[in-house]
Amino acid sequence: MNYTFRKATSADIEAIWQILQYAILRRKMDGSTQWQDGYPNPGVLNSDIKKDAAFVLLQGDKIIGYIAIMINDEPQYTEIQGKWLSDGDFVVFHRVALSKAYSGKGLGKLFMNFVEQFATKNNIYSIKADTNFDNVEMKKLLENFGYTLCGEVHFRGTPRIAYEKVIANHLVL
């Protein structure tokens, strides 16, 4: 299958919102409290796009997934209960979601690889992320890709578990 990522535009918001609505429902069906409080929403998507942080996963020209990726843009991470592995620049990703037709097919690795490529392309070797304590699927994905549990952070009054992965600096010979 031919999968690619590209920057999202405002023309993509409807397709992205449909994908996120399914992800919100799936979190609920899995018994998770994550994303059950009106977040994320179309306003968050607009903000991601304006910040140049919004990316869509495509199969051919069909939007099948969404992720937001930012550099050094998570103020809550300064208040960790625990300790990060590193203190320098970092990439952070949020709002990982796949359309219903592609969910459960092992495509999470595409997102994780894309985030690492984004980081190394920007000469950043720390990737940080967080998720709800009850989001078993994301916790498993992070752990399978070598992320280390570093502690707890809080968003909108809710505790979340925080992970970091320090990727190897590729030497150019």
Secondary structure, 3 states (H helix, E strand, C coil): CCEEEEECCHHHHHHHHHHHHHHHHHHHHCCCCCCCCCCCCHHHHHHHHHCCCEEEEEECCEEEEEEEEEECCCHHHHHCEECCCCCCCCEEEEEEEECHHHCCCCCHHHHHHHHHHHHHHCCCCEEEEEECCCCHHHHHHHHHCCCEEEEEEEECCEEEEEEEEECCCCCCC
